[in-house]
Amino acid sequence: VTENRSDLEDLHLYATPREQRFRRFASLEYEGQLYMTPYDFIQSVTSDEPKHAKKWRSLSKQELNQILMETPPVWKGSSKLFRNLNEKGVISYTEYLFLLCILTKPHAGFRIAFNMFDTDGNEMVDKKEFLVLQEIFRKKNEKREKKGDEEKRAMLRLQLYGYHTSTNSVLKTEGEDLVPRSYWDTLRRSTSQALFSDLAERADDISNSVSDTTLLVHFFGKKGKAELNFEDFYRFMDNLQTEVLEIEFLSYSNGMNTISEEDFAHILLRYTNVENTSSYLENMRCSIPEEKGITFEEFRSFFQFLNNLEDFTIAMQMYNFASRSIGQDEFKRAVYVATGVKLSAHLVNTVFKIFDVDRDDQLSYKEFIGIMKDRLNRGFRGYKPIQRYTTFKSCVRKELYSR
């Protein structure tokens, strides 16, 4: 075990919130660099804190090689990949940021993501092209580094990126980031620049300096020579989204085929900045006295819609500009037209009962969009636990099932 608690707290002062969260959930260390296991990653996006106090276990070269030898190829991927790997995997900080980006992207964005990595346009992504990610996210974080003790910041860089000092940037620096950008925006903007930078000349050096990880071996094979096509890339992204949703759903369903409407409300509100969540929950309990339940397909379709929230926001703004609220039929139609996702009538009714605070059966832009934009930042913001009230019917149902 290499962790020193005082050093942990000290370096936290120099870390951004994203870096702090990664360091809090990471459990492995190799040659000074911290890594998450697949289990750590799942915990980081579904829990407020690690279940157990984390101590960074130092991996030997032999242990790392054994983990990588057991990594399945991309064509064997599934929506249980991270659960099956469990503790047998290593995920770097830049890969952690990339995986978080995936969780909030619509399926249409998968092609954009693939094309961003495919810098030579041959419809395949190789290991060197994928490692552009390492440089782009590293450079973005350098700009956000807090001023202070250079020795402490150097230690932090080593933990997150595996190097001691700042390297020459492959991306231009002047005049950028005057406006805060998401990691997805940074990736989308910067990968095209990489094609015209000196990154191609230094690609071998970057590849040789980066330790292999579970993701690199999964995508590009144990020798790093395989190439990733769009179909496999798409399947990986879709499987990851599905897996995280399944884990959240199962944590509330207790083995049943549905979760209660109230549990659905808890999941929606858990990552938002809503202060008085009890009013939303009480409003829903009064409006839906008889529990029908939300199926996983309904649950998944809603989060597919949320990943398309930007397009739907445009439709909602049109109603907002006209000083009009939106009814359930209009909401359902606007979702389908803007995103291509069909929501069930029961799901739409449940959403209205949660967010229609003034109970006029109309949903305003403020009542819904603002709150859901917070929800999309899952994993990037701090988790805000919500006191969980359970209806009598839900208690009876789960008690009967437990027998």
LUMTORLO-866049 format. One record per residue (C-alpha): residue number from 1; residue in three letters; x, z, y. Coordinates in nm, 4 decimals. Example, Ala and Ser with C-alpha at 12.3 -4.5 7.8 and 13.67 -1.06 7.14 Angstrom:
    nr   rest         xx         zz         yy
     1    ALA     1.2300     0.7800    -0.4500
     2    SER     1.3670     0.7140    -0.1060
***
This chain:
    nr   rest         xx         zz         yy
     1    VAL     0.0000     0.0000     0.0000
     2    THR     0.1534    -0.1125     0.3280
     3    GLU    -0.1036     0.0064     0.5783
     4    ASN    -0.0157     0.2799     0.8246
     5    ARG    -0.3292     0.4195     0.9895
     6    SER    -0.1665     0.4902     1.3270
     7    ASP    -0.0209     0.1370     1.3367
     8    LEU    -0.3645    -0.0012     1.2490
     9    GLU    -0.5295     0.1737     1.5413
    10    ASP    -0.2408     0.0896     1.7745
    11    LEU    -0.2470    -0.2857     1.6995
    12    HIS    -0.6257    -0.2871     1.7317
    13    LEU    -0.5716    -0.2391     2.1065
    14    TYR    -0.4042    -0.5810     2.1221
    15    ALA    -0.6527    -0.7633     1.8970
    16    THR    -0.9621    -0.9609     1.9947
    17    PRO    -1.2983    -0.8562     1.8398
    18    ARG    -1.2674    -1.1334     1.5785
    19    GLU    -0.9157    -1.0262     1.4895
    20    GLN    -1.0259    -0.6640     1.4692
    21    ARG    -1.3055    -0.7509     1.2285
    22    PHE    -1.0718    -0.9546     1.0075
    23    ARG    -0.8152    -0.6744     0.9988
    24    ARG    -1.0862    -0.4186     0.9225
    25    PHE    -1.2142    -0.6101     0.6170
    26    ALA    -0.8877    -0.7635     0.4897
    27    SER    -0.7444    -0.5847     0.1865
    28    LEU    -0.4327    -0.7845     0.0916
    29    GLU    -0.0886    -0.8391     0.2442
    30    TYR     0.1737    -1.0934     0.1420
    31    GLU     0.5095    -1.1250     0.3196
    32    GLY     0.3681    -0.9417     0.6217
    33    GLN     0.0556    -1.1591     0.6555
    34    LEU    -0.2936    -1.0191     0.5939
    35    TYR    -0.5513    -1.1874     0.3722
    36    MET    -0.9109    -1.1336     0.2730
    37    THR    -1.0362    -1.1654    -0.0805
    38    PRO    -1.3583    -1.3675    -0.1315
    39    TYR    -1.5317    -1.0316    -0.1767
    40    ASP    -1.3924    -0.9119     0.1573
    41    PHE    -1.5261    -1.2224     0.3301
    42    ILE    -1.8756    -1.1791     0.1872
    43    GLN    -1.8733    -0.8171     0.2975
    44    SER    -1.7600    -0.9138     0.6474
    45    VAL    -2.0657    -1.1349     0.7055
    46    THR    -2.3257    -0.9178     0.5328
    47    SER    -2.2197    -0.5597     0.6173
    48    ASP    -2.1379    -0.3551     0.9231
    49    GLU    -1.8312    -0.1878     0.7722
    50    PRO    -1.6295    -0.2177     0.4491
    51    LYS    -1.7820    -0.0138     0.1685
    52    HIS    -1.4528     0.1655     0.1217
    53    ALA    -1.1742     0.2441     0.3667
    54    LYS    -0.9411    -0.0530     0.3497
    55    LYS    -0.5765    -0.0196     0.2603
    56    TRP    -0.3749    -0.3367     0.2589
    57    ARG    -0.2412    -0.3863    -0.0921
    58    SER     0.0895    -0.5703    -0.1008
    59    LEU     0.0864    -0.8740    -0.3318
    60    SER     0.3939    -0.9824    -0.5234
    61    LYS     0.4818    -1.3489    -0.5577
    62    GLN     0.3872    -1.3295    -0.9250
    63    GLU     0.0452    -1.1784    -0.8461
    64    LEU    -0.0255    -1.4432    -0.5830
    65    ASN     0.0712    -1.7238    -0.8201
    66    GLN    -0.1568    -1.5802    -1.0877
    67    ILE    -0.4488    -1.5685    -0.8433
    68    LEU    -0.3895    -1.9295    -0.7382
    69    MET    -0.3531    -2.0446    -1.1014
    70    GLU    -0.7061    -1.9161    -1.1709
    71    THR    -0.8583    -2.0916    -0.8681
    72    PRO    -1.1101    -2.3570    -0.9815
    73    PRO    -1.0939    -2.7146    -0.8429
    74    VAL    -1.3438    -2.8208    -0.5794
    75    TRP    -1.5530    -3.0221    -0.8255
    76    LYS    -1.6248    -2.6966    -1.0115
    77    GLY    -1.7587    -2.5290    -0.6990
    78    SER    -2.0977    -2.3600    -0.6959
    79    SER    -2.3160    -2.1349    -0.4831
    80    LYS    -2.1620    -1.8415    -0.6718
    81    LEU    -1.7978    -1.9374    -0.6057
    82    PHE    -1.7106    -1.6401    -0.3840
    83    ARG    -1.8975    -1.3951    -0.6062
    84    ASN    -1.7270    -1.5311    -0.9185
    85    LEU    -1.3814    -1.5136    -0.7600
    86    ASN    -1.4580    -1.1646    -0.6259
    87    GLU    -1.1166    -0.9994    -0.5700
    88    LYS    -0.9188    -1.2895    -0.7210
    89    GLY    -0.8548    -1.4945    -0.4099
    90    VAL    -0.6731    -1.4977    -0.0764
    91    ILE    -0.8238    -1.6177     0.2533
    92    SER    -0.6133    -1.6403     0.5701
    93    TYR    -0.7326    -1.5530     0.9196
    94    THR    -0.7664    -1.9170     1.0293
    95    GLU    -0.9636    -1.9937     0.7130
    96    TYR    -1.1856    -1.6946     0.7882
    97    LEU    -1.2669    -1.8456     1.1286
    98    PHE    -1.3332    -2.1835     0.9680
    99    LEU    -1.5710    -2.0311     0.7109
   100    LEU    -1.7592    -1.8513     0.9886
   101    CYS    -1.7977    -2.1857     1.1679
   102    ILE    -1.9501    -2.3364     0.8518
   103    LEU    -2.2157    -2.0652     0.8260
   104    THR    -2.3776    -2.1687     1.1551
   105    LYS    -2.3527    -2.5485     1.1275
   106    PRO    -2.6474    -2.7776     1.0452
   107    HIS    -2.6047    -3.0185     0.7546
   108    ALA    -2.5679    -3.3033     1.0032
   109    GLY    -2.2627    -3.1224     1.1387
   110    PHE    -2.0893    -3.1398     0.7995
   111    ARG    -2.0048    -3.5060     0.8546
   112    ILE    -1.8708    -3.4274     1.2017
   113    ALA    -1.6512    -3.1523     1.0564
   114    PHE    -1.5161    -3.3851     0.7880
   115    ASN    -1.4410    -3.6607     1.0381
   116    MET    -1.2556    -3.4134     1.2593
   117    PHE    -1.0118    -3.3419     0.9771
   118    ASP    -0.9886    -3.7051     0.8650
   119    THR    -0.7496    -3.8021     1.1449
   120    ASP    -0.6348    -4.1281     0.9809
   121    GLY    -0.9927    -4.2422     0.9115
   122    ASN    -0.9436    -4.3182     0.5405
   123    GLU    -1.2552    -4.1194     0.4354
   124    MET    -1.0328    -3.8607     0.2629
   125    VAL    -0.8791    -3.5376     0.3912
   126    ASP    -0.5381    -3.4322     0.2622
   127    LYS    -0.3659    -3.0958     0.2852
   128    LYS    -0.1614    -3.1852     0.5932
   129    GLU    -0.4718    -3.2964     0.7825
   130    PHE    -0.6541    -2.9771     0.6905
   131    LEU    -0.3630    -2.7652     0.8158
   132    VAL    -0.4381    -2.8944     1.1671
   133    LEU    -0.6838    -2.6041     1.1525
   134    GLN    -0.3943    -2.3591     1.1407
   135    GLU    -0.2384    -2.4927     1.4599
   136    ILE    -0.5611    -2.5304     1.6579
   137    PHE    -0.6927    -2.1806     1.5920
   138    ARG    -0.3469    -2.0310     1.6399
   139    LYS    -0.3140    -2.1956     1.9804
   140    LYS    -0.6601    -2.0854     2.0888
   141    ASN    -0.5809    -1.7250     2.0001
   142    GLU    -0.2500    -1.7370     2.1862
   143    LYS    -0.4425    -1.8100     2.5056
   144    ARG    -0.6622    -1.5069     2.4414
   145    GLU    -0.3829    -1.2635     2.3627
   146    LYS    -0.3967    -0.9451     2.5632
   147    LYS    -0.1088    -0.8689     2.7912
   148    GLY     0.1147    -0.5806     2.7004
   149    ASP     0.3812    -0.4820     2.4538
   150    GLU     0.5392    -0.8051     2.3241
   151    GLU     0.6603    -0.6288     2.0111
   152    LYS     0.3055    -0.5228     1.9233
   153    ARG     0.1686    -0.8715     1.9866
   154    ALA     0.4443    -1.0190     1.7693
   155    MET     0.3443    -0.7810     1.4877
   156    LEU    -0.0163    -0.8902     1.5272
   157    ARG     0.0804    -1.2601     1.5092
   158    LEU     0.2740    -1.1914     1.1917
   159    GLN    -0.0272    -1.0222     1.0345
   160    LEU    -0.2645    -1.3046     1.1263
   161    TYR    -0.0525    -1.6196     1.1071
   162    GLY     0.2626    -1.5300     0.9175
   163    TYR     0.5123    -1.5930     1.1972
   164    HIS     0.6998    -1.3574     1.4294
   165    THR     0.7149    -1.5446     1.7592
   166    SER     0.5070    -1.8013     1.9404
   167    THR     0.5848    -2.1572     1.8313
   168    ASN     0.5710    -2.4700     2.0432
   169    SER     0.2160    -2.5850     2.0905
   170    VAL     0.0982    -2.9225     1.9700
   171    LEU    -0.1890    -2.9133     2.2161
   172    LYS    -0.1842    -2.9307     2.5924
   173    THR    -0.2342    -2.6003     2.7730
   174    GLU    -0.2819    -2.6608     3.1424
   175    GLY    -0.6319    -2.6431     3.2808
   176    GLU    -0.7921    -2.5680     2.9444
   177    ASP    -1.0265    -2.2876     2.8467
   178    LEU    -1.1449    -2.2236     3.2011
   179    VAL    -1.4812    -2.1902     3.0272
   180    PRO    -1.4919    -1.9870     2.7025
   181    ARG    -1.5405    -2.2116     2.4011
   182    SER    -1.6448    -2.1381     2.0458
   183    TYR    -1.4033    -2.2028     1.7627
   184    TRP    -1.6232    -2.4938     1.6544
   185    ASP    -1.5987    -2.6532     2.0005
   186    THR    -1.2247    -2.5953     2.0021
   187    LEU    -1.1915    -2.7565     1.6609
   188    ARG    -1.4079    -3.0544     1.7571
   189    ARG    -1.2162    -3.1147     2.0782
   190    SER    -0.8656    -3.0531     1.9521
   191    THR    -0.8475    -3.2335     1.6176
   192    SER    -0.8771    -3.5701     1.7921
   193    GLN    -0.5872    -3.4715     2.0181
   194    ALA    -0.3767    -3.3848     1.7138
   195    LEU    -0.3694    -3.7520     1.6132
   196    PHE    -0.1747    -3.8302     1.9317
   197    SER     0.0477    -3.5213     1.9279
   198    ASP     0.3734    -3.4439     1.7557
   199    LEU     0.1774    -3.2714     1.4785
   200    ALA     0.2229    -3.5690     1.2450
   201    GLU     0.5998    -3.5437     1.2830
   202    ARG     0.5932    -3.1713     1.2086
   203    ALA     0.3302    -3.1877     0.9321
   204    ASP     0.5828    -3.1301     0.6526
   205    ASP     0.7315    -2.8281     0.8316
   206    ILE     0.3848    -2.6759     0.8805
   207    SER     0.2914    -2.7401     0.5178
   208    ASN     0.6127    -2.5819     0.3914
   209    SER     0.5811    -2.2748     0.6159
   210    VAL     0.2217    -2.1905     0.5190
   211    SER     0.1652    -1.9977     0.1960
   212    ASP    -0.0888    -2.1511    -0.0385
   213    THR    -0.4307    -1.9881    -0.0364
   214    THR    -0.7381    -2.0007    -0.2565
   215    LEU    -0.9035    -2.2492    -0.0208
   216    LEU    -0.5996    -2.4815    -0.0114
   217    VAL    -0.5714    -2.4828    -0.3912
   218    HIS    -0.9493    -2.5233    -0.4318
   219    PHE    -0.9497    -2.8274    -0.2011
   220    PHE    -0.6148    -2.9909    -0.2746
   221    GLY    -0.5071    -2.8743    -0.6194
   222    LYS    -0.2231    -2.6523    -0.7363
   223    LYS     0.0395    -2.9063    -0.6300
   224    GLY    -0.1317    -2.9796    -0.2968
   225    LYS    -0.1431    -3.3544    -0.3692
   226    ALA    -0.5169    -3.3994    -0.4228
   227    GLU    -0.7437    -3.5335    -0.1476
   228    LEU    -1.0860    -3.4122    -0.0458
   229    ASN    -1.3755    -3.6566    -0.0172
   230    PHE    -1.6868    -3.6046     0.1912
   231    GLU    -1.9185    -3.5371    -0.1029
   232    ASP    -1.7050    -3.2454    -0.2262
   233    PHE    -1.6588    -3.1176     0.1302
   234    TYR    -2.0349    -3.1299     0.1923
   235    ARG    -2.1077    -2.9539    -0.1353
   236    PHE    -1.8626    -2.6739    -0.0536
   237    MET    -2.0179    -2.6118     0.2887
   238    ASP    -2.3734    -2.6227     0.1540
   239    ASN    -2.2828    -2.3900    -0.1332
   240    LEU    -2.1240    -2.1388     0.1042
   241    GLN    -2.4310    -2.1271     0.3276
   242    THR    -2.6551    -2.0882     0.0227
   243    GLU    -2.4389    -1.8170    -0.1307
   244    VAL    -2.4414    -1.5963     0.1798
   245    LEU    -2.8178    -1.6392     0.2146
   246    GLU    -2.8696    -1.5553    -0.1533
   247    ILE    -2.6650    -1.2375    -0.1139
   248    GLU    -2.8672    -1.1289     0.1904
   249    PHE    -3.1964    -1.2136     0.0206
   250    LEU    -3.1082    -1.0357    -0.3035
   251    SER    -2.9969    -0.7249    -0.1161
   252    TYR    -3.3591    -0.6831    -0.0025
   253    SER    -3.5586    -0.8361    -0.2909
   254    ASN    -3.4553    -0.5809    -0.5590
   255    GLY    -3.4864    -0.8503    -0.8235
   256    MET    -3.8259    -0.9754    -0.7067
   257    ASN    -3.8992    -1.3375    -0.6151
   258    THR    -3.9871    -1.2458    -0.2577
   259    ILE    -3.8873    -1.0078     0.0193
   260    SER    -4.1418    -0.8380     0.2407
   261    GLU    -4.2203    -0.9736     0.5860
   262    GLU    -4.0764    -0.6531     0.7284
   263    ASP    -3.7482    -0.7009     0.5435
   264    PHE    -3.7374    -1.0567     0.6784
   265    ALA    -3.7719    -0.9132     1.0289
   266    HIS    -3.4862    -0.6691     0.9630
   267    ILE    -3.2577    -0.9545     0.8563
   268    LEU    -3.3444    -1.1609     1.1649
   269    LEU    -3.2890    -0.8762     1.4085
   270    ARG    -2.9787    -0.7205     1.2537
   271    TYR    -2.7222    -0.9299     1.4453
   272    THR    -2.9030    -0.9544     1.7767
   273    ASN    -2.8704    -0.7623     2.1013
   274    VAL    -3.2330    -0.6474     2.0891
   275    GLU    -3.2363    -0.2825     2.1930
   276    ASN    -3.5898    -0.1763     2.1059
   277    THR    -3.6227    -0.3245     1.7581
   278    SER    -3.8908    -0.0737     1.6612
   279    SER    -4.1434    -0.2452     1.8901
   280    TYR    -4.0906    -0.5773     1.7101
   281    LEU    -4.1268    -0.4139     1.3701
   282    GLU    -4.4340    -0.2168     1.4714
   283    ASN    -4.5892    -0.5295     1.6222
   284    MET    -4.5386    -0.7160     1.2943
   285    ARG    -4.6702    -0.4302     1.0790
   286    CYS    -4.9904    -0.4203     1.2816
   287    SER    -5.0312    -0.7992     1.2757
   288    ILE    -4.9605    -0.8488     0.9041
   289    PRO    -5.1263    -0.5526     0.7272
   290    GLU    -5.1331    -0.7295     0.3890
   291    GLU    -4.7906    -0.8127     0.2508
   292    LYS    -4.7636    -1.1618     0.1018
   293    GLY    -4.3861    -1.1907     0.0888
   294    ILE    -4.1249    -1.4496     0.1860
   295    THR    -3.9758    -1.6643    -0.0922
   296    PHE    -3.6093    -1.7635    -0.1004
   297    GLU    -3.6997    -2.1253    -0.0278
   298    GLU    -3.8871    -2.0167     0.2852
   299    PHE    -3.5985    -1.7877     0.3763
   300    ARG    -3.3417    -2.0657     0.3309
   301    SER    -3.5473    -2.3235     0.5215
   302    PHE    -3.5711    -2.0895     0.8209
   303    PHE    -3.1952    -2.0420     0.8401
   304    GLN    -3.1412    -2.4163     0.8009
   305    PHE    -3.3659    -2.4490     1.1032
   306    LEU    -3.1699    -2.1829     1.2923
   307    ASN    -2.8502    -2.3810     1.2357
   308    ASN    -3.0268    -2.6642     1.4205
   309    LEU    -3.1377    -2.4319     1.7005
   310    GLU    -2.9565    -2.6298     1.9697
   311    ASP    -3.1719    -2.9373     1.9072
   312    PHE    -3.4894    -2.7317     1.8860
   313    THR    -3.4004    -2.5578     2.2131
   314    ILE    -3.4370    -2.8907     2.3941
   315    ALA    -3.7951    -2.9210     2.2707
   316    MET    -3.8699    -2.5627     2.3691
   317    GLN    -3.7235    -2.6181     2.7145
   318    MET    -3.9729    -2.8989     2.7730
   319    TYR    -4.2543    -2.6516     2.7191
   320    ASN    -4.0716    -2.3988     2.9345
   321    PHE    -4.0323    -2.6443     3.2231
   322    ALA    -4.4035    -2.7142     3.2019
   323    SER    -4.4678    -2.3377     3.2173
   324    ARG    -4.6305    -2.3544     2.8757
   325    SER    -4.5941    -2.1299     2.5762
   326    ILE    -4.6094    -2.2802     2.2285
   327    GLY    -4.8638    -2.2186     1.9527
   328    GLN    -4.8011    -2.2078     1.5791
   329    ASP    -4.8979    -2.5699     1.5081
   330    GLU    -4.6877    -2.6931     1.8000
   331    PHE    -4.3975    -2.4760     1.6895
   332    LYS    -4.4092    -2.6095     1.3348
   333    ARG    -4.4268    -2.9694     1.4557
   334    ALA    -4.1460    -2.9203     1.7096
   335    VAL    -3.9220    -2.7729     1.4377
   336    TYR    -3.9796    -3.0741     1.2125
   337    VAL    -3.9364    -3.3340     1.4878
   338    ALA    -3.6221    -3.1710     1.6283
   339    THR    -3.4502    -3.0653     1.3067
   340    GLY    -3.6208    -3.2346     1.0098
   341    VAL    -3.6926    -2.8935     0.8521
   342    LYS    -4.0442    -2.8151     0.7294
   343    LEU    -4.1474    -2.4518     0.7642
   344    SER    -4.4441    -2.3118     0.5704
   345    ALA    -4.7510    -2.1963     0.7604
   346    HIS    -4.6986    -1.8398     0.6366
   347    LEU    -4.3360    -1.8351     0.7525
   348    VAL    -4.4306    -1.9638     1.0978
   349    ASN    -4.7075    -1.7047     1.1222
   350    THR    -4.4598    -1.4302     1.0280
   351    VAL    -4.2118    -1.5458     1.2935
   352    PHE    -4.4877    -1.5394     1.5553
   353    LYS    -4.5967    -1.1903     1.4545
   354    ILE    -4.2373    -1.0676     1.4926
   355    PHE    -4.1551    -1.2257     1.8291
   356    ASP    -4.4926    -1.2615     1.9986
   357    VAL    -4.4578    -0.9315     2.1812
   358    ASP    -4.7564    -0.9780     2.4118
   359    ARG    -4.9723    -1.0806     2.1113
   360    ASP    -5.1232    -1.3902     2.2715
   361    ASP    -5.0393    -1.6019     1.9617
   362    GLN    -4.8072    -1.8056     2.1800
   363    LEU    -4.4280    -1.8043     2.1743
   364    SER    -4.2286    -1.8364     2.4946
   365    TYR    -3.8713    -1.9562     2.5307
   366    LYS    -3.7595    -1.6066     2.6271
   367    GLU    -3.9401    -1.4415     2.3364
   368    PHE    -3.7645    -1.6482     2.0715
   369    ILE    -3.4684    -1.8685     2.1700
   370    GLY    -3.2645    -1.6050     2.3529
   371    ILE    -3.2832    -1.3613     2.0623
   372    MET    -3.2083    -1.6230     1.7960
   373    LYS    -2.8991    -1.7445     1.9808
   374    ASP    -2.7576    -1.3967     1.9260
   375    ARG    -2.8464    -1.4221     1.5556
   376    LEU    -2.6424    -1.7413     1.5234
   377    ASN    -2.3292    -1.5483     1.6151
   378    ARG    -2.3402    -1.3604     1.2862
   379    GLY    -1.9974    -1.2367     1.1850
   380    PHE    -1.8566    -1.2913     1.5353
   381    ARG    -2.0445    -1.0063     1.7000
   382    GLY    -2.0454    -0.6525     1.5760
   383    TYR    -2.3096    -0.5761     1.3168
   384    LYS    -2.5889    -0.3611     1.4562
   385    PRO    -2.7634    -0.1652     1.1806
   386    ILE    -3.1389    -0.1319     1.2133
   387    GLN    -3.3269     0.1690     1.0852
   388    ARG    -3.5195     0.0419     0.7882
   389    TYR    -3.8817     0.1420     0.7548
   390    THR    -4.0559     0.0415     0.4345
   391    THR    -4.4278    -0.0087     0.3961
   392    PHE    -4.6158     0.1892     0.1318
   393    LYS    -4.7002    -0.1285    -0.0565
   394    SER    -4.3363    -0.2362    -0.0610
   395    CYS    -4.2335     0.1071    -0.1943
   396    VAL    -4.4894     0.0858    -0.4752
   397    ARG    -4.3858    -0.2671    -0.5650
   398    LYS    -4.0164    -0.1785    -0.5876
   399    GLU    -4.0879     0.1452    -0.7784
   400    LEU    -4.2898    -0.0439    -1.0390
   401    TYR    -4.0150    -0.3015    -1.0758
   402    SER    -3.7469    -0.0355    -1.1187
   403    ARG    -3.9379     0.0967    -1.4195
***
